[in-house]
Amino acid sequence: MTRAIDIIRDEHRAIASVLSSLTVVIDGIEAGKIEPDFELLDMMVFYIEAMPETLHHPKEDTYIYDPLARGMPEQDPAIEQIHEEHERGQSLGQQLVSSLLAYRVLGASAFPVFAATVRSYADLQWGHMGKEERHLLPLARDRLGAADWQRIDEAFLANQQDPAKAEQRKVFRELFRRLAAHTPDPLGR
């Protein structure tokens, strides 16, 4: 397996664990078992909205899906669907931020919209990551050549070493650590 695919899968696991924990928190609030902790909700929403958009999706698109589409035009509809899901995720992420702000400002009356947005966003992301891991990443692994993977792995390594990206990764790692310390299972205590 390539280092690039390992990195993508690690990032998927981190995103999925924060999404799972956020849905647990939402379910707990809805059931009256958890009081809203807006600092925690802010951190969770920031992580799942910003991390994919700044660090994750750009690497997938630029280094894996675009070369795969160039080399396998017949896969273009599947790749186009992934790109559309990236765009839909970005739009839903913005709605998530807005609905959390409304919940914070307006109180319980705005919770149903926030909860529905969380669930829509989580459903989209879980389906999207599953599609990538079950279909597109194995296809890329099998169809892109050794020279392609060498270039992809070098690009991922360069991305890892880029000072601006390194600082972003550090921020997200620290945020993930804080979330794990303050979040109910499955991510935290």
C-alpha positions as CSV (number, residue, x, y, z in Angstrom):
1,M,0.0,0.0,0.0
2,T,1.2,3.5,-0.6
3,R,1.9,6.1,2.0
4,A,-0.7,8.4,0.4
5,I,-3.5,5.9,0.9
6,D,-2.4,5.3,4.5
7,I,-2.6,9.1,5.1
8,I,-6.1,9.3,3.6
9,R,-7.4,6.4,5.6
10,D,-5.9,7.8,8.8
11,E,-7.7,11.1,8.1
12,H,-10.9,9.3,7.3
13,R,-10.7,7.6,10.7
14,A,-10.2,10.9,12.5
15,I,-13.1,12.6,10.7
16,A,-15.4,9.6,11.3
17,S,-14.6,9.4,15.0
18,V,-15.4,13.1,15.5
19,L,-18.6,12.7,13.4
20,S,-19.6,9.7,15.5
21,S,-19.0,11.6,18.7
22,L,-20.9,14.6,17.5
23,T,-23.9,12.4,16.7
24,V,-23.7,10.9,20.1
25,V,-23.7,14.3,21.7
26,I,-26.7,15.4,19.4
27,D,-28.6,12.3,20.4
28,G,-27.9,12.9,24.1
29,I,-29.0,16.5,23.9
30,E,-32.2,15.5,22.0
31,A,-32.9,12.8,24.6
32,G,-32.4,15.3,27.5
33,K,-29.4,13.3,28.8
34,I,-26.7,15.9,27.9
35,E,-26.7,19.6,28.4
36,P,-25.4,21.5,25.4
37,D,-21.7,22.4,25.7
38,F,-21.2,25.0,23.1
39,E,-17.4,25.1,23.4
40,L,-17.3,21.4,22.7
41,L,-19.9,21.7,19.8
42,D,-17.8,24.6,18.4
43,M,-14.6,22.5,18.4
44,M,-16.4,19.5,16.9
45,V,-18.0,21.4,14.1
46,F,-14.9,23.4,13.4
47,Y,-12.9,20.1,13.1
48,I,-15.3,18.3,10.8
49,E,-16.0,21.3,8.6
50,A,-12.4,22.8,8.3
51,M,-10.2,19.7,8.4
52,P,-11.6,18.1,5.2
53,E,-11.7,21.3,3.3
54,T,-8.2,22.5,4.2
55,L,-6.1,19.4,4.4
56,H,-7.9,16.3,3.2
57,H,-10.0,16.9,0.0
58,P,-7.4,19.0,-1.8
59,K,-4.9,16.2,-1.6
60,E,-7.4,13.6,-2.8
61,D,-8.5,15.7,-5.7
62,T,-5.2,16.9,-6.9
63,Y,-3.0,13.9,-6.4
64,I,-5.3,10.9,-6.8
65,Y,-8.6,11.5,-8.4
66,D,-7.5,13.9,-11.1
67,P,-4.7,11.6,-12.3
68,L,-7.1,8.7,-12.2
69,A,-9.6,10.5,-14.3
70,R,-6.9,11.5,-16.9
71,G,-5.8,7.9,-17.1
72,M,-9.2,6.2,-17.0
73,P,-11.8,8.4,-18.7
74,E,-14.4,5.7,-18.1
75,Q,-14.1,6.4,-14.4
76,D,-14.9,10.0,-14.8
77,P,-18.6,9.8,-13.7
78,A,-17.5,8.2,-10.4
79,I,-14.8,10.8,-9.9
80,E,-17.2,13.6,-10.8
81,Q,-19.6,12.3,-8.2
82,I,-16.8,12.4,-5.6
83,H,-16.0,16.0,-6.6
84,E,-19.7,16.8,-6.3
85,E,-19.8,15.2,-2.8
86,H,-16.8,17.3,-1.8
87,E,-18.7,20.4,-2.9
88,R,-21.9,19.3,-1.2
89,G,-19.9,18.6,1.9
90,Q,-18.4,22.1,1.8
91,S,-21.9,23.6,1.5
92,L,-23.4,21.4,4.2
93,G,-20.4,22.3,6.4
94,Q,-21.2,26.0,6.0
95,Q,-24.8,25.2,6.9
96,L,-23.6,23.3,9.9
97,V,-21.6,26.3,11.2
98,S,-24.6,28.6,10.6
99,S,-27.1,26.3,12.3
100,L,-24.8,25.9,15.3
101,L,-24.6,29.7,15.6
102,A,-28.4,29.9,15.4
103,Y,-28.7,27.3,18.1
104,R,-26.2,29.1,20.3
105,V,-28.1,32.5,19.8
106,L,-31.7,31.4,19.6
107,G,-31.6,28.4,22.0
108,A,-33.5,25.2,22.0
109,S,-35.9,26.3,19.3
110,A,-33.0,26.2,16.8
111,F,-31.8,22.8,17.9
112,P,-33.9,20.7,15.5
113,V,-32.4,22.4,12.5
114,F,-28.9,22.0,13.9
115,A,-29.5,18.3,14.7
116,A,-30.9,17.7,11.2
117,T,-27.9,19.4,9.6
118,V,-25.5,17.3,11.7
119,R,-27.2,14.1,10.6
120,S,-27.3,15.2,7.0
121,Y,-23.6,16.1,7.1
122,A,-22.6,12.9,8.9
123,D,-24.6,10.7,6.4
124,L,-23.0,12.4,3.4
125,Q,-19.5,12.1,4.9
126,W,-19.8,8.5,6.0
127,G,-21.2,7.5,2.6
128,H,-18.6,9.5,0.8
129,M,-15.6,8.0,2.8
130,G,-17.0,4.5,2.3
131,K,-17.3,5.0,-1.4
132,E,-13.7,6.3,-1.6
133,E,-12.3,3.4,0.5
134,R,-14.4,0.6,-1.1
135,H,-14.2,1.8,-4.7
136,L,-12.0,4.6,-5.7
137,L,-8.9,4.1,-3.6
138,P,-8.6,0.4,-4.5
139,L,-9.2,1.3,-8.2
140,A,-6.5,4.0,-8.0
141,R,-4.1,1.5,-6.2
142,D,-4.7,-1.0,-9.0
143,R,-4.8,1.2,-12.0
144,L,-2.2,3.9,-11.4
145,G,1.3,2.7,-12.1
146,A,4.4,2.6,-9.9
147,A,5.7,5.8,-11.3
148,D,2.3,7.5,-10.6
149,W,2.4,6.3,-7.0
150,Q,5.9,7.4,-6.6
151,R,4.9,10.9,-7.7
152,I,1.7,10.8,-5.5
153,D,3.7,9.7,-2.4
154,E,6.3,12.4,-3.1
155,A,3.6,15.0,-3.4
156,F,2.0,13.8,-0.1
157,L,5.4,13.9,1.6
158,A,6.0,17.4,0.2
159,N,2.6,18.4,1.5
160,Q,3.4,16.9,4.9
161,Q,6.6,19.0,5.0
162,D,5.1,22.3,3.8
163,P,5.4,24.6,6.8
164,A,1.9,26.1,6.3
165,K,0.4,22.7,6.0
166,A,2.5,21.4,8.9
167,E,1.1,24.2,11.1
168,Q,-2.5,23.4,10.0
169,R,-1.9,19.6,10.8
170,K,-0.5,20.6,14.2
171,V,-3.7,22.7,15.0
172,F,-6.0,19.8,13.9
173,R,-4.0,17.2,15.9
174,E,-4.2,19.4,19.0
175,L,-7.9,20.0,18.5
176,F,-8.4,16.3,18.0
177,R,-6.5,15.6,21.3
178,R,-8.7,18.2,23.1
179,L,-11.8,16.7,21.7
180,A,-10.8,13.2,22.8
181,A,-10.3,14.5,26.3
182,H,-13.7,16.2,26.5
183,T,-16.0,14.2,24.4
184,P,-18.2,11.2,25.3
185,D,-17.5,7.9,23.6
186,P,-16.8,6.8,20.9
187,L,-14.1,9.5,20.6
188,G,-13.4,10.4,24.2
189,R,-13.7,9.0,27.7
